[in-house]
Amino acid sequence: MASTVVDRHRHLLRCATLLLALPALTLLASPPVLAASTWWVSAPGPTRDLSDVASNSSTTTLGISGGRSYWLDVERGSLLATGDQGAATFVAASETRGWILNRDGSLYSSQLGGPARRLQSLPGRALGLAVSPAPHPTLVAVTSKGIYLGPAGDRLSPRGSPPAGSSLLALTGPVVRGQPFVVATTRGIYLLAADGHLALSRNSPRLGAGAAVAELGDGIIFAGDDRGTIYALYSIGWTPIFQILPQGGLQGVPNLTGIVGVGPDAAYVATRGFGTLLTPDGGYSWYRAAPSADVVALAALGPIYSRNPSGLVLAATPRGLFIHHLQTLPAPPTYAGSAETAQLLGTAAVTAVAAILAIAGLWAITRRRRRRLFV
């Protein structure tokens, strides 16, 4: 009995210590983090058959509809043809500039409101196109014959390819200046610097069909494929972080169709079957946020990585294009200055008094129960 009472008192002491430490912990709070809510609305305009949309720092971007490239004005819901008559396969955009990679390897540039201009013809079958952030973007194109890199708007130069026997699967560009491009292959995931240096990421997963990769603002890299496992590259290395579950029956795991980062450590994953899944905390927790069961493409638009982040997430589905407005999650207040310090001390005093009263009440209850045990 004595030991039980002592254990209770120790538990009360630990509770009091935590309560007294709460004001100090608020001093270590980080600023609000951009994350995604699950509210979606249908986009206006003729956007039902979009198969690909490029992420961009503005709300106007390039998209592919019916095998042709268009400038998409999300707010007006309008599509403006670029003038490129090729079979568009991949698009990339940076503010009012865009690039189109056609199935036959022909590469075009497009200025919003102007005609498309042919830059060059790359050998092989088109496999990916990505661009780094403004103001001096670098463009990377991947075909079945290799990797091509150069300043956006100029001719691209070959930068070699991964080892023989590997197949190129997916490509994504950096969302913050200084980050590398990410090239997924059947032999592993490679990091491509802006200067053309290509290096295999140590212990990276070997992806298969339907591979998708994405970068987040704080440098985390996500990767996944149709097997349903999502991997992340943290400072400690690659690790599996999430497994998409089968749909039930004989349907198996839904096909993965895209991943897009929407903040320092938040991201969306698109599937054919579960719609979109999101993680607001770098892969620690996951939620289903589906505007539709089938999502064929994702994009993030607006100043998502600016000092005052805002923007949109676009989800292209067979039912049309859906928009989701990003918002900041609330965070504990950050105190600074003499007035805030006084407020902090007042909060600490109130917390301390509340902790003492709570302990006294719990001790009284414990003592009364102890007496009843001896009645």
C-alpha positions as CSV (number, residue, x, y, z in Angstrom):
1,M,0.0,0.0,0.0
2,A,2.8,2.4,0.9
3,S,4.5,1.8,-2.5
4,T,1.2,2.5,-4.3
5,V,0.8,5.9,-2.6
6,V,4.5,6.8,-3.3
7,D,3.9,5.9,-7.0
8,R,0.8,8.1,-7.1
9,H,2.8,11.0,-5.6
10,R,5.6,10.5,-8.1
11,H,3.0,10.6,-10.9
12,L,1.6,13.8,-9.6
13,L,5.0,15.3,-9.4
14,R,5.7,14.4,-13.0
15,C,2.4,16.0,-14.1
16,A,3.3,19.2,-12.2
17,T,6.7,19.3,-13.8
18,L,5.2,19.0,-17.3
19,L,2.6,21.7,-16.5
20,L,5.3,24.1,-15.3
21,A,7.4,23.4,-18.4
22,L,4.6,24.3,-20.9
23,P,5.3,28.1,-21.0
24,A,9.0,27.4,-21.7
25,L,8.1,25.1,-24.5
26,T,6.2,27.8,-26.3
27,L,9.4,29.7,-26.7
28,L,10.7,26.9,-29.0
29,A,7.6,26.9,-31.2
30,S,8.3,27.1,-34.9
31,P,6.4,29.4,-37.3
32,P,3.2,28.1,-39.0
33,V,3.7,25.4,-41.6
34,L,1.9,25.4,-44.9
35,A,-0.3,22.4,-45.1
36,A,-3.3,21.1,-47.0
37,S,-6.9,20.9,-46.0
38,T,-9.3,18.4,-47.5
39,W,-11.8,20.9,-49.0
40,W,-12.1,20.8,-52.8
41,V,-14.1,22.7,-55.3
42,S,-14.7,22.2,-59.0
43,A,-12.6,24.4,-61.3
44,P,-14.6,26.5,-63.8
45,G,-14.2,26.1,-67.5
46,P,-13.6,23.3,-70.0
47,T,-11.0,21.3,-68.0
48,R,-12.6,17.8,-68.0
49,D,-10.0,15.9,-70.1
50,L,-6.7,17.3,-68.7
51,S,-4.1,14.6,-68.5
52,D,-1.2,16.6,-67.1
53,V,-0.7,19.9,-65.4
54,A,2.6,21.7,-64.6
55,S,3.3,23.1,-61.1
56,N,4.1,26.8,-61.3
57,S,4.6,29.8,-59.0
58,S,1.7,31.5,-60.6
59,T,-2.0,30.5,-61.0
60,T,-1.6,30.3,-64.8
61,T,0.3,27.2,-66.0
62,L,0.7,24.7,-68.9
63,G,-1.5,21.6,-69.2
64,I,-2.2,18.8,-71.7
65,S,-5.7,18.2,-72.9
66,G,-6.5,15.7,-75.7
67,G,-2.8,15.3,-76.5
68,R,-2.3,19.1,-77.1
69,S,-0.6,21.7,-74.9
70,Y,-2.5,24.7,-73.5
71,W,-2.0,27.6,-71.1
72,L,-4.5,27.0,-68.3
73,D,-5.9,30.0,-66.4
74,V,-7.2,28.4,-63.2
75,E,-9.1,31.4,-61.9
76,R,-10.9,32.0,-65.2
77,G,-11.1,28.4,-66.2
78,S,-9.8,29.1,-69.7
79,L,-7.6,27.1,-72.0
80,L,-5.3,28.9,-74.6
81,A,-3.6,26.7,-77.2
82,T,0.2,27.1,-77.3
83,G,0.3,26.5,-81.1
84,D,2.5,23.4,-80.8
85,Q,0.7,20.8,-82.9
86,G,2.8,17.8,-81.7
87,A,1.6,15.1,-79.4
88,A,2.4,16.7,-76.1
89,T,3.6,14.3,-73.4
90,F,5.2,16.4,-70.7
91,V,5.0,20.1,-69.8
92,A,6.9,22.4,-67.4
93,A,6.3,26.0,-66.4
94,S,8.0,28.9,-64.6
95,E,5.9,32.0,-64.2
96,T,4.8,33.1,-67.7
97,R,7.2,30.8,-69.5
98,G,6.6,27.2,-70.4
99,W,8.1,24.2,-72.2
100,I,6.5,21.2,-74.0
101,L,8.2,17.9,-74.7
102,N,6.4,15.9,-77.4
103,R,6.3,12.1,-77.7
104,D,8.7,12.2,-80.6
105,G,11.3,14.1,-78.5
106,S,10.7,17.6,-80.0
107,L,11.1,20.3,-77.4
108,Y,9.2,23.6,-77.6
109,S,9.2,26.8,-75.6
110,S,6.1,28.9,-75.0
111,Q,5.5,32.4,-73.7
112,L,2.0,33.1,-72.3
113,G,0.0,34.8,-75.0
114,G,2.6,34.1,-77.8
115,P,3.2,31.2,-80.2
116,A,5.3,28.2,-79.3
117,R,8.8,28.1,-80.6
118,R,10.7,24.9,-81.5
119,L,14.0,24.6,-79.6
120,Q,15.4,21.2,-80.7
121,S,14.6,17.6,-81.3
122,L,15.9,15.2,-78.7
123,P,16.7,11.5,-79.6
124,G,14.6,8.8,-78.1
125,R,11.1,8.5,-76.5
126,A,10.1,11.3,-74.1
127,L,10.1,10.2,-70.4
128,G,10.1,13.4,-68.4
129,L,10.5,17.2,-68.2
130,A,11.2,19.4,-65.2
131,V,12.4,23.0,-64.5
132,S,14.0,24.6,-61.4
133,P,12.6,27.8,-59.8
134,A,12.9,31.3,-61.2
135,P,14.6,33.7,-61.7
136,H,17.2,31.7,-63.6
137,P,15.5,28.3,-64.2
138,T,17.4,25.3,-65.5
139,L,15.5,22.8,-67.7
140,V,16.0,19.0,-67.7
141,A,14.5,16.6,-70.2
142,V,14.8,12.8,-70.0
143,T,14.3,10.5,-72.9
144,S,15.0,6.8,-73.5
145,K,18.4,7.9,-74.9
146,G,19.6,9.9,-71.9
147,I,19.4,13.1,-69.8
148,Y,19.6,16.6,-71.3
149,L,20.2,19.8,-69.3
150,G,20.6,23.5,-69.9
151,P,19.4,27.0,-69.1
152,A,15.6,27.2,-69.7
153,G,15.0,28.7,-73.2
154,D,18.3,27.5,-74.7
155,R,19.2,24.2,-76.4
156,L,19.8,21.4,-73.9
157,S,23.1,19.4,-73.8
158,P,23.4,15.7,-73.2
159,R,24.5,14.9,-69.6
160,G,25.0,11.2,-70.0
161,S,22.7,8.6,-68.5
162,P,22.5,6.1,-65.6
163,P,24.4,2.8,-66.0
164,A,23.7,0.5,-68.9
165,G,20.8,-1.8,-68.3
166,S,18.7,0.6,-66.3
167,S,15.5,2.2,-67.5
168,L,14.5,5.8,-66.8
169,L,11.2,6.0,-64.9
170,A,10.4,9.4,-63.6
171,L,11.8,12.9,-63.1
172,T,11.1,15.9,-60.8
173,G,12.6,19.3,-60.4
174,P,13.6,21.2,-57.2
175,V,11.0,23.4,-55.5
176,V,13.7,25.5,-53.7
177,R,16.8,26.9,-55.4
178,G,19.9,24.8,-54.7
179,Q,18.1,21.5,-54.5
180,P,18.9,18.8,-57.1
181,F,16.7,17.3,-59.8
182,V,15.6,13.7,-59.0
183,V,15.8,11.0,-61.6
184,A,14.2,7.6,-60.8
185,T,15.5,4.5,-62.6
186,T,15.1,0.8,-62.3
187,R,18.6,0.7,-60.7
188,G,17.9,3.4,-58.1
189,I,17.3,7.1,-57.7
190,Y,19.9,9.6,-59.0
191,L,20.4,13.2,-57.9
192,L,21.2,15.6,-60.7
193,A,22.8,19.0,-59.8
194,A,22.4,22.1,-61.9
195,D,25.9,21.8,-63.1
196,G,25.1,18.3,-64.6
197,H,26.8,16.2,-61.9
198,L,24.8,12.9,-61.6
199,A,25.1,10.8,-58.5
200,L,23.3,7.7,-57.3
201,S,21.5,8.3,-54.0
202,R,22.8,5.8,-51.5
203,N,20.5,2.9,-50.6
204,S,17.7,4.4,-52.7
205,P,14.7,2.2,-53.6
206,R,14.4,0.4,-56.9
207,L,11.1,1.6,-58.3
208,G,8.9,-0.1,-60.9
209,A,6.1,0.8,-63.2
210,G,4.1,3.9,-62.4
211,A,7.1,5.5,-60.5
212,A,6.7,9.0,-59.2
213,V,9.1,11.3,-57.3
214,A,8.7,14.7,-55.6
215,E,10.7,17.1,-53.5
216,L,9.5,19.1,-50.5
217,G,10.6,22.5,-49.4
218,D,12.8,21.3,-46.6
219,G,14.8,18.9,-48.8
220,I,12.8,15.7,-48.2
221,I,12.3,13.5,-51.3
222,F,9.3,11.2,-51.7
223,A,9.2,8.3,-54.2
224,G,6.7,5.5,-54.9
225,D,5.3,3.2,-57.6
226,D,2.4,0.9,-58.4
227,R,3.4,-1.5,-55.6
228,G,2.0,1.1,-53.2
229,T,5.0,1.7,-51.0
230,I,6.0,5.4,-50.4
231,Y,9.7,6.0,-49.6
232,A,11.3,9.2,-48.2
233,L,14.8,10.4,-48.2
234,Y,15.5,12.0,-44.8
235,S,18.8,13.2,-43.3
236,I,19.3,9.6,-42.0
237,G,18.8,8.1,-45.5
238,W,16.0,6.3,-47.4
239,T,13.2,4.6,-45.5
240,P,9.7,3.3,-46.3
241,I,7.1,5.5,-44.7
242,F,3.7,4.4,-46.0
243,Q,2.0,1.5,-47.7
244,I,-1.1,2.1,-49.8
245,L,-3.7,-0.6,-49.0
246,P,-5.5,-2.7,-51.6
247,Q,-8.9,-1.6,-52.6
248,G,-10.5,-4.9,-51.7
249,G,-11.5,-8.0,-53.6
250,L,-9.3,-8.7,-56.6
251,Q,-8.6,-5.0,-57.4
252,G,-5.2,-4.8,-55.7
253,V,-3.3,-1.7,-54.7
254,P,-4.5,1.5,-56.6
255,N,-2.1,2.8,-59.2
256,L,0.0,5.7,-58.1
257,T,-0.3,8.6,-60.6
258,G,1.7,11.4,-59.0
259,I,3.2,13.1,-55.9
260,V,3.5,16.8,-55.3
261,G,5.0,18.8,-52.5
262,V,2.9,21.6,-51.1
263,G,5.1,23.1,-48.4
264,P,8.2,22.5,-46.3
265,D,7.0,19.1,-45.2
266,A,3.6,18.5,-46.7
267,A,2.7,16.5,-49.8
268,Y,-0.1,15.0,-51.8
269,V,-0.1,11.5,-53.4
270,A,-2.5,10.8,-56.3
271,T,-4.0,7.4,-57.0
272,R,-6.5,5.7,-59.3
273,G,-8.8,4.3,-56.7
274,F,-8.3,6.2,-53.5
275,G,-8.1,9.7,-55.0
276,T,-5.5,11.8,-53.1
277,L,-3.7,11.0,-49.9
278,L,-1.9,13.8,-48.0
279,T,0.7,14.0,-45.3
280,P,1.1,17.4,-43.5
281,D,4.2,16.4,-41.6
282,G,6.8,14.8,-43.9
283,G,5.3,11.3,-43.9
284,Y,4.6,10.8,-40.2
285,S,0.8,10.8,-40.6
286,W,-1.4,10.3,-43.6
287,Y,-5.0,11.2,-44.4
288,R,-7.3,10.5,-47.3
289,A,-8.4,13.8,-49.1
290,A,-10.1,12.7,-52.2
291,P,-12.0,15.0,-54.6
292,S,-12.6,11.9,-56.7
293,A,-11.7,8.2,-56.6
294,D,-9.5,8.6,-59.7
295,V,-6.9,11.3,-59.9
296,V,-4.7,11.3,-63.0
297,A,-2.4,14.3,-62.3
298,L,-1.5,16.7,-59.5
299,A,0.0,20.2,-59.6
300,A,0.8,23.0,-57.1
301,L,0.3,26.6,-58.1
302,G,1.2,29.9,-56.5
303,P,3.9,31.2,-54.1
304,I,3.9,28.1,-52.0
305,Y,7.5,28.4,-50.9
306,S,7.6,32.2,-50.4
307,R,7.9,34.0,-47.0
308,N,4.1,34.4,-46.9
309,P,3.0,31.1,-48.5
310,S,-0.3,30.6,-50.3
311,G,-1.5,28.8,-53.4
312,L,-3.6,26.0,-54.8
313,V,-3.4,22.3,-55.4
314,L,-5.0,21.0,-58.7
315,A,-6.3,17.5,-59.1
316,A,-7.1,16.4,-62.6
317,T,-9.8,13.7,-62.7
318,P,-12.1,12.1,-65.2
319,R,-14.9,14.2,-63.6
320,G,-13.0,17.4,-64.2
321,L,-10.4,19.6,-62.5
322,F,-10.6,20.2,-58.8
323,I,-9.0,23.0,-56.8
324,H,-8.0,23.0,-53.2
325,H,-6.9,26.3,-51.4
326,L,-3.9,25.8,-49.2
327,Q,-3.9,27.3,-45.7
328,T,-1.5,27.6,-42.8
329,L,-2.0,25.5,-39.7
330,P,-2.3,27.4,-36.4
331,A,0.9,27.3,-34.3
332,P,1.6,28.3,-30.7
333,P,2.4,32.1,-30.2
334,T,6.0,33.2,-30.4
335,Y,6.9,35.7,-27.6
336,A,9.4,38.5,-28.1
337,G,10.0,41.9,-26.5
338,S,9.2,43.3,-23.1
339,A,5.4,43.3,-23.4
340,E,5.4,39.7,-24.6
341,T,7.9,38.7,-21.9
342,A,5.5,40.1,-19.2
343,Q,2.7,38.2,-20.8
344,L,4.8,35.0,-20.8
345,L,5.6,35.4,-17.1
346,G,2.0,36.0,-16.3
347,T,1.1,32.8,-18.2
348,A,3.8,30.9,-16.3
349,A,2.4,32.2,-13.0
350,V,-1.2,31.2,-13.8
351,T,0.0,27.8,-15.0
352,A,2.1,27.3,-11.8
353,V,-0.9,28.2,-9.6
354,A,-3.2,25.9,-11.6
355,A,-0.7,23.1,-11.2
356,I,-0.4,23.6,-7.4
357,L,-4.2,23.6,-7.1
358,A,-4.5,20.5,-9.2
359,I,-1.9,18.6,-7.1
360,A,-3.6,19.7,-3.9
361,G,-7.0,18.5,-5.2
362,L,-5.6,15.1,-6.4
363,W,-3.7,14.7,-3.0
364,A,-6.9,15.3,-1.1
365,I,-8.8,12.8,-3.2
366,T,-6.0,10.2,-2.7
367,R,-5.9,10.8,1.0
368,R,-9.7,10.4,1.3
369,R,-9.6,7.1,-0.7
370,R,-6.8,5.9,1.5
371,R,-8.9,6.6,4.6
372,R,-11.8,4.7,3.1
373,L,-9.5,1.7,2.6
374,F,-9.1,1.6,6.4
375,V,-12.8,2.1,7.4
